[in-house]
Amino acid sequence: MELNYGKMRFETRYTYDFVERFLPSECGRLLEVGCGTGELAVHLSKHGHTVVAIDSDSESVTAAQQLGADARIATWPEFDDGRFDAILFTRSLHHIHPLDESIRHAADSLDDGGCLIVEDFAYESADEKTLRWFTSAIHFLEATQALTASDEFLGRILSKTETLRAWRQNHEEELHTAADLEAQIEKTFRRVIMEDAAYYFRYIANAISAAEKRDAILRSYAEQEVILAADGSINALGRRFVAMPAR
Ligand SMILES: C[S@@+](CC[C@H](N)C(=O)[O-])C[C@H]1O[C@@H](n2cnc3c(N)ncnc32)[C@H](O)[C@@H]1O
């Protein structure tokens, strides 16, 4: 695995800007659940935050430690290490079971004035018109030879007749919908802010071959998703939640 994320890649920057917007002004200790290879945790640390990062996957944790994160192998909701000023679930909450206990434990692990910050997606929002836009975006990148040929998931998405079916096959196994996340967060937290966000660009991120142009390409697709979703031409895939406990 090649790891040298000195410069923040666009997909991390997109989450980082969202997180920074909502972190409490006095943010001493921060927990990231499902940190993957740790790029976000490392950049948050570089910007002065004390970050504990956990992931249930040992290879990811080793990679995160190599990047310099305080990363630990742990599974939510079993992890306990005192209270935090913010708890982040960065594209991990849709995987985590049981959902009610996971959200409850997050609320109980927050200090007074702390908040829950969730970056996730609503895979159930994908419809034919949205996936038509996404497949045409992939075709354009292929035509300009900006994509590597080997991404199996993109290959399946490109299958013209099975687009929606391929999407569902890739997303429906044991994942929570955004509606599940929203209902559970609303049930547990006092004040909940929710916003839509771009997300489709993340599927292309690992398949772009032109290294020097990748961030510009990803930014352009993120902007397209936001603009087209705003006028109802497609459905944005990303969902974000920020919530304060009911105490
Ligand atoms: C889609 S990846 C996101 C990784 C990273 N945050 C990112 O945005 O690139 C989801 C991560 O959550 C981790 N994960 C899934 N269930 C978990 C659990 N119950 N506790 C801790 N980590 C979990 C997975 O191992 C995986 O690394």
The ligand as an SDF file (V2000), in Angstrom:
LIG
                    3D

 27 29  0  0  0  0  0  0  0  0999 V2000
  -15.7970    3.0970    3.9990 C   0  0  0  0  0  0  0  0  0  0  0  0
  -14.4850    2.8920    5.1520 S   0  0  0  0  0  0  0  0  0  0  0  0
  -14.1140    4.6100    5.5250 C   0  0  0  0  0  0  0  0  0  0  0  0
  -12.6940    4.8110    5.9340 C   0  0  0  0  0  0  0  0  0  0  0  0
  -12.2720    6.2630    6.1220 C   0  0  0  0  0  0  0  0  0  0  0  0
  -12.9730    6.9000    7.2420 N   0  0  0  0  0  0  0  0  0  0  0  0
  -12.5310    7.0400    4.8490 C   0  0  0  0  0  0  0  0  0  0  0  0
  -13.3980    7.9060    4.8250 O   0  0  0  0  0  0  0  0  0  0  0  0
  -11.8190    6.7670    3.8550 O   0  0  0  0  0  0  0  0  0  0  0  0
  -15.3250    2.3450    6.6370 C   0  0  0  0  0  0  0  0  0  0  0  0
  -14.3330    1.9740    7.7560 C   0  0  0  0  0  0  0  0  0  0  0  0
  -15.0700    1.6750    8.9350 O   0  0  0  0  0  0  0  0  0  0  0  0
  -14.4560    0.5630    9.5700 C   0  0  0  0  0  0  0  0  0  0  0  0
  -15.4660   -0.0640   10.4540 N   0  0  0  0  0  0  0  0  0  0  0  0
  -16.5800   -0.7420   10.0770 C   0  0  0  0  0  0  0  0  0  0  0  0
  -17.2780   -1.1360   11.1570 N   0  0  0  0  0  0  0  0  0  0  0  0
  -16.5890   -0.6990   12.2610 C   0  0  0  0  0  0  0  0  0  0  0  0
  -16.8170   -0.7960   13.6740 C   0  0  0  0  0  0  0  0  0  0  0  0
  -17.9040   -1.4190   14.1760 N   0  0  0  0  0  0  0  0  0  0  0  0
  -15.9240   -0.2160   14.5060 N   0  0  0  0  0  0  0  0  0  0  0  0
  -14.8330    0.4200   14.0200 C   0  0  0  0  0  0  0  0  0  0  0  0
  -14.5590    0.5310   12.6880 N   0  0  0  0  0  0  0  0  0  0  0  0
  -15.4360   -0.0150   11.8080 C   0  0  0  0  0  0  0  0  0  0  0  0
  -13.9820   -0.3150    8.4270 C   0  0  0  0  0  0  0  0  0  0  0  0
  -12.9680   -1.2150    8.8290 O   0  0  0  0  0  0  0  0  0  0  0  0
  -13.5070    0.7400    7.4300 C   0  0  0  0  0  0  0  0  0  0  0  0
  -12.1260    1.0320    7.6030 O   0  0  0  0  0  0  0  0  0  0  0  0
  1  2  1  0
  2  3  1  0
  2 10  1  0
  3  4  1  0
  4  5  1  0
  5  6  1  0
  5  7  1  0
  7  8  2  0
  7  9  1  0
 10 11  1  0
 11 12  1  0
 11 26  1  0
 12 13  1  0
 13 14  1  0
 13 24  1  0
 14 15  1  0
 14 23  1  0
 15 16  2  0
 16 17  1  0
 17 18  1  0
 17 23  2  0
 18 19  1  0
 18 20  2  0
 20 21  1  0
 21 22  2  0
 22 23  1  0
 24 25  1  0
 24 26  1  0
 26 27  1  0
M  CHG  2   2   1   9  -1
M  END
$$$$
